[in-house]
């Protein structure tokens, strides 16, 4: 499986923001971005923590949604 690097994710974010005429303002929580990148790749006691693409995607979407909800409060 090929995973996106931090620079790839930032580039996609900048591209999307340009598409909706929004300025890129940097990363609010760099440690959180690192966690979202590293966690789906983790191996715990042999097996992969998130063995399918669906579980990896679910984990990432959950983190994005939770962070958006926290920012709004």
BELLIN-V789930 format. One record per pair of residues at least 4 apart in sequence whose C-alpha atoms are under 8 Angstrom apart, sorted by sequence separation. I is the first residue (numbers start at 1). J is the second residue. If there is no record, write none. Layout:
I&J, I&J
This chain:
4&8, 5&9, 6&10, 7&11, 8&12, 9&13, 10&14, 11&15, 12&16, 13&17, 14&18, 15&19, 16&20, 17&21, 18&22, 29&33, 30&34, 31&35, 32&36, 33&37, 34&38, 35&39, 36&40, 37&41, 38&42, 43&47, 44&48, 47&51, 51&55, 52&56, 53&57, 54&58, 55&59, 56&60, 57&61, 58&62, 59&63, 60&64, 61&65, 62&66, 63&67, 64&68, 65&69, 66&70, 67&71, 68&72, 69&73, 4&9, 17&22, 18&23, 43&48, 44&49, 50&55, 51&56, 17&23, 18&24, 42&48, 43&49, 50&56, 17&24, 41&48, 42&49, 41&49, 42&50, 14&23, 40&49, 41&50, 14&24, 40&50, 13&24, 40&56, 40&59, 40&60, 36&60, 6&33, 36&63, 6&34, 6&37, 5&37, 4&37
